[in-house]
Structures are given as structure tokens and as C-alpha cells.
Amino acid sequence: MNVKILDHPLLLHKLTQIRDEQASTVKFRQMINEIGGLMAYEITRDLPVREVVVKTPVTKTTGYTIEGKKMVIVPILRAGLGMMDGILQMIPAARIGHVGIARDETTLQPHEYYAKFPEGLDAREIFIVDPMLATGGSANAAIDAVKKRGAKRIKLICLVGAPEGVIAVNAAHPDVDIFLVSLDEKLNEKGYIVPGLGDAGDRIFGTK
């Protein structure tokens, strides 16, 4: 499976805190934000760089700057918004796109109900973010949304995922790297990740 597990001790510690059903909305929101920021280090590890010459207070030296156009963070509405600010704090020059995915009540298939992206996706690094990778339906729809607008370099950033979702995304988009803090056990009969986090959107926005 094309998935990278980021099992840094700080990430595991914070994930354990938000798995707790007693975690308040404030704590859940804060931890999701902090986890997003910590994940930013790993998801950007392979960005291309180029050499530049800078003058320090002492002398000239060679340093590095990120090559190419700015990155684009694309939260899947609405839960993905909880991770966006943490990543943006680490990559303040990134552009922001938004994609809304809902499940059709008749067909039960995900469909795009909102999409707004910066121009030039074909030349940018795209980070699609959502705390949960469950069935993979929303993730695949979001990836489809950016691909049909020209995106070529795409990463999917989630906190926890189910094997079913990872398999579904790998099958539909083998060119997309998936980053997780935890690959959980399974989906239950209601489509929730086990052990999971519950409904991340409700817990972030206090609507449960």
C-alpha cells in the first residue's frame, strides 16, 4: 500500500489525547491543529530546492530555497479545516483551495458540491487534508476534483485511516502518497473507523 505512517512520539501522544471521548471541543481543535503542523515537516520532506547565495552579517554563503510555485493546501470540508491552520503556520506562503464533498442520499456516492482553487494547479504541490480516511470515497472525489483541474503532484494528509480507505485510494490513484499518523483496525458497520476518533467534524466544531 502506498501509505506512509508518521509515528513520531509527539504525534502519537497528541493523537492519543484526542482519541479520548472526554476530550473537550477546545482540546480536540487545538490538538488537531498542532498535529497538522507537526505533519507538515514530513509531508514537505521531498520538496525540490535550489541553491541561492545570501549575505550573512559575517560573509556570503550558499543556502537553499524551495523550488517552483507555491504549495496549495486543500481541506476537504468541513473537518479538513481543523488541520489547515497548523499546516499553514509551517508553510505561510501556501495558497488555499477548498473542496466540499457530500454523499448523494439516493446513490450513496460522493459528489462535489463546492470547489475553489488557485490557478496553475498543474505547477503546484497539492496537499489534500482531512482528519479521517474511512471508506476513501470523499478522498477519491477530492483527488478527482484537483486532477480534473490539472493537478499532478498530490499528497493526501490524514490523521487516522482504515485499511479499506487506503486500499480504495491506492486503487483509484496509485500516484498519490497517503500520510497517516495511524492506520487503524477497520471500519465498523456504520462506516466509522475503529478505534478512530468518532466524527471529527462534530468534535472540531462542537456540533455533536
C-alpha positions, -999 to 999 in steps of 0.1 A, spaced: 0 0 0 12 35 -9 10 49 26 35 65 50 29 62 88 43 91 107 48 75 141 67 103 158 63 102 196 48 137 197 22 128 170 13 96 188 10 114 221 -14 141 207 -34 115 188 -39 95 220 -52 127 237 -79 133 210 -90 97 208 -103 101 244 -141 106 242 -138 130 271 -116 155 252 -133 188 251 -140 206 218 -113 232 227 -87 205 233 -97 185 202 -95 215 180 -61 225 195 -46 191 191 -58 186 155 -42 220 147 -9 210 164 -8 176 147 -13 193 113 17 215 120 39 186 131 29 166 100 39 195 78 76 186 84 73 151 69 49 159 41 73 185 27 105 165 32 109 158 -6 101 192 -19 126 203 -46 150 231 -36 176 252 -54 207 269 -42 208 306 -35 236 330 -23 228 351 8 249 375 27 250 370 64 263 397 88 296 379 85 301 367 49 283 354 19 272 317 19 251 293 -1 216 284 12 185 268 -2 151 279 -12 120 258 -22 119 255 -60 88 260 -81 54 277 -74 37 279 -41 21 249 -25 -17 246 -21 -34 232 10 -69 218 1 -90 209 32 -120 186 25 -149 205 40 -156 207 68 -134 186 90 -102 193 69 -104 229 81 -93 217 115 -59 207 101 -54 236 78 -41 263 102 -15 241 117 0 233 83 -3 269 72 17 281 102 46 260 89 40 269 53 27 305 55 32 312 18 9 283 7 -22 290 -12 -56 277 0 -82 257 -20 -114 243 -8 -134 213 -18 -168 202 -5 -178 165 -8 -212 152 1 -228 117 -2 -258 115 -25 -287 102 -4 -300 82 -34 -269 67 -49 -248 69 -17 -219 80 -39 -198 111 -30 -202 142 -52 -186 176 -53 -208 204 -41 -182 232 -38 -147 237 -52 -125 268 -54 -88 266 -62 -59 289 -70 -48 290 -106 -20 269 -120 -26 236 -101 -5 218 -127 26 235 -114 19 233 -77 23 208 -49 -12 199 -36 -18 188 -1 -54 174 4 -62 173 41 -89 155 61 -86 140 96 -102 107 86 -97 83 57 -126 59 62 -141 44 30 -120 66 7 -150 79 -11 -145 116 -1 -107 114 -6 -111 100 -41 -137 126 -50 -114 154 -37 -84 139 -57 -106 137 -88 -116 174 -83 -80 186 -83 -68 163 -111 -95 174 -135 -82 210 -129 -47 199 -139 -30 189 -106 -3 163 -110 17 163 -77 -8 154 -49 -5 142 -14 -33 131 9 -28 140 46 -50 124 72 -46 116 109 -61 81 110 -72 58 83 -89 24 78 -73 -2 56 -104 -1 34 -99 36 27 -62 32 19 -69 3 -5 -96 24 -22 -74 54 -27 -44 33 -38 -66 15 -64 -81 47 -78 -50 70 -75 -18 49 -72 2 81 -79 -10 98 -47 11 94 -15 -10 89 17 3 102 50 -12 89 83 -4 91 120 -22 58 125 -35 30 103 -64 18 124 -80 -16 125 -111 -15 103 -145 2 96 -175 -8 116 -210 -15 102 -218 23 103 -186 32 84 -167 46 114 -130 39 118 -122 16 147 -108 27 171 -108 60 153 -118 94 166 -156 94 162 -170 122 139 -140 145 136 -161 174 121 -186 173 150 -158 172 176 -139 201 160 -169 224 156 -188 213 187 -218 201 168 -221 166 181 
